[in-house]
Amino acid sequence: MESRLMIYGIGVDATEIARIAKALRNPRFLPRLFTEEEARSIGNGPESVRRWAARFAAKEALIKACGGIRQSRWTDIEIIRQVHQEPMVRVRGPLGQWIEQNHLKIWLSFTHEQHYAIAMVVLEKGSA
């Protein structure tokens, strides 16, 4: 029997970079929304605000693709991207369990330009 894949959900988010730049002034913002691993992968360079905005947009897009947050914390979703590599998504907690139980594969793409960071998530489900 042929294996078939189907799209379970799609989520898209556009985040204003200036809004994230303002939020970064609050010392509670980063630890509430991002992991230490995300901070290491983003660094402190001139593009870091855009990178934070792209990660935030990616988390929002994933939540939308899942149909809304499923009792998880922002830090349960971890978006890691090393230079010249595609982004990797790790999901823990109740949302991670739900994704695993439903056999979903996460496809993520994000980008940023002068004013906005945009992310798109597609959840793919395999079925027999």
C-alpha positions as CSV (number, residue, x, y, z in Angstrom):
1,M,0.0,0.0,0.0
2,E,1.3,3.4,-0.9
3,S,2.1,5.8,1.9
4,R,0.4,9.2,1.7
5,L,1.3,12.5,3.3
6,M,-1.1,15.2,4.0
7,I,-0.9,18.8,5.3
8,Y,-2.2,19.0,8.8
9,G,-1.8,22.7,9.3
10,I,-0.3,25.9,8.0
11,G,0.7,28.9,10.0
12,V,2.1,32.3,8.9
13,D,3.3,35.2,11.0
14,A,4.7,38.6,10.3
15,T,6.4,40.4,13.2
16,E,7.4,44.0,13.2
17,I,11.1,44.2,14.0
18,A,10.8,47.6,15.8
19,R,8.3,45.9,18.2
20,I,10.8,43.2,19.1
21,A,13.6,45.8,19.5
22,K,11.4,47.7,22.0
23,A,10.6,44.4,23.8
24,L,14.2,43.5,24.1
25,R,14.7,46.5,26.4
26,N,12.7,44.6,29.0
27,P,15.1,42.2,30.8
28,R,12.3,39.7,31.3
29,F,11.4,39.4,27.6
30,L,14.2,37.1,26.4
31,P,14.1,34.5,29.2
32,R,10.3,34.3,29.1
33,L,10.2,33.6,25.3
34,F,13.6,32.1,24.3
35,T,16.0,29.4,25.5
36,E,19.7,29.8,26.2
37,E,20.4,27.7,23.1
38,E,18.4,30.1,21.0
39,A,20.4,33.0,22.5
40,R,23.7,31.3,21.7
41,S,22.6,30.7,18.1
42,I,21.5,34.3,17.6
43,G,24.4,36.1,19.2
44,N,24.8,39.8,19.7
45,G,25.7,41.0,16.2
46,P,24.1,43.8,14.2
47,E,21.5,41.4,12.8
48,S,20.5,40.0,16.2
49,V,17.2,42.0,16.5
50,R,16.1,40.8,13.1
51,R,17.0,37.2,14.2
52,W,15.0,37.5,17.4
53,A,12.0,38.8,15.4
54,A,12.3,35.9,13.0
55,R,12.4,33.3,15.8
56,F,9.4,35.0,17.4
57,A,7.5,34.9,14.1
58,A,8.5,31.2,13.7
59,K,7.1,30.3,17.2
60,E,3.8,32.2,16.4
61,A,3.5,30.5,13.0
62,L,4.0,27.1,14.7
63,I,1.3,27.8,17.3
64,K,-1.1,28.9,14.5
65,A,-0.3,25.8,12.4
66,C,-1.3,23.7,15.5
67,G,-4.6,25.5,15.8
68,G,-3.6,27.5,18.9
69,I,-1.3,27.1,21.9
70,R,-1.7,23.8,23.7
71,Q,-0.8,24.7,27.2
72,S,2.9,25.2,26.4
73,R,5.4,27.9,27.3
74,W,7.2,29.9,24.7
75,T,10.4,28.2,25.8
76,D,8.9,24.8,24.9
77,I,9.4,25.8,21.3
78,E,13.1,26.2,20.3
79,I,14.2,27.5,16.9
80,I,17.9,26.9,16.2
81,R,19.7,27.9,13.1
82,Q,23.4,27.8,12.5
83,V,25.1,29.8,9.7
84,H,24.3,28.3,6.3
85,Q,22.0,25.6,7.7
86,E,18.2,25.3,7.6
87,P,16.4,26.1,10.8
88,M,15.7,23.2,13.3
89,V,12.7,23.2,15.5
90,R,12.6,21.4,18.9
91,V,9.3,21.3,20.7
92,R,8.9,20.1,24.3
93,G,6.1,19.9,26.9
94,P,2.4,19.3,26.1
95,L,2.8,20.8,22.6
96,G,5.8,18.6,21.8
97,Q,3.9,15.5,23.1
98,W,0.9,16.4,20.9
99,I,3.1,16.8,17.8
100,E,4.7,13.5,18.5
101,Q,1.4,11.7,19.2
102,N,0.0,13.0,15.9
103,H,3.2,12.0,13.9
104,L,3.6,15.5,12.6
105,K,6.7,16.8,10.8
106,I,7.4,20.5,11.0
107,W,8.6,22.4,8.0
108,L,9.8,26.0,8.7
109,S,10.9,28.8,6.6
110,F,11.6,32.4,7.8
111,T,13.1,35.5,6.5
112,H,13.6,39.2,7.6
113,E,14.1,42.5,5.9
114,Q,14.2,46.1,7.1
115,H,10.9,46.3,8.9
116,Y,9.4,42.8,9.2
117,A,10.3,39.2,10.0
118,I,8.1,36.6,8.4
119,A,7.8,32.9,9.1
120,M,5.7,30.1,7.7
121,V,5.2,26.6,9.2
122,V,3.7,23.6,7.5
123,L,2.7,20.6,9.6
124,E,2.8,17.4,7.6
125,K,1.2,14.2,8.7
126,G,2.0,10.8,7.3
127,S,-0.8,8.2,6.9
128,A,-1.1,4.8,5.4
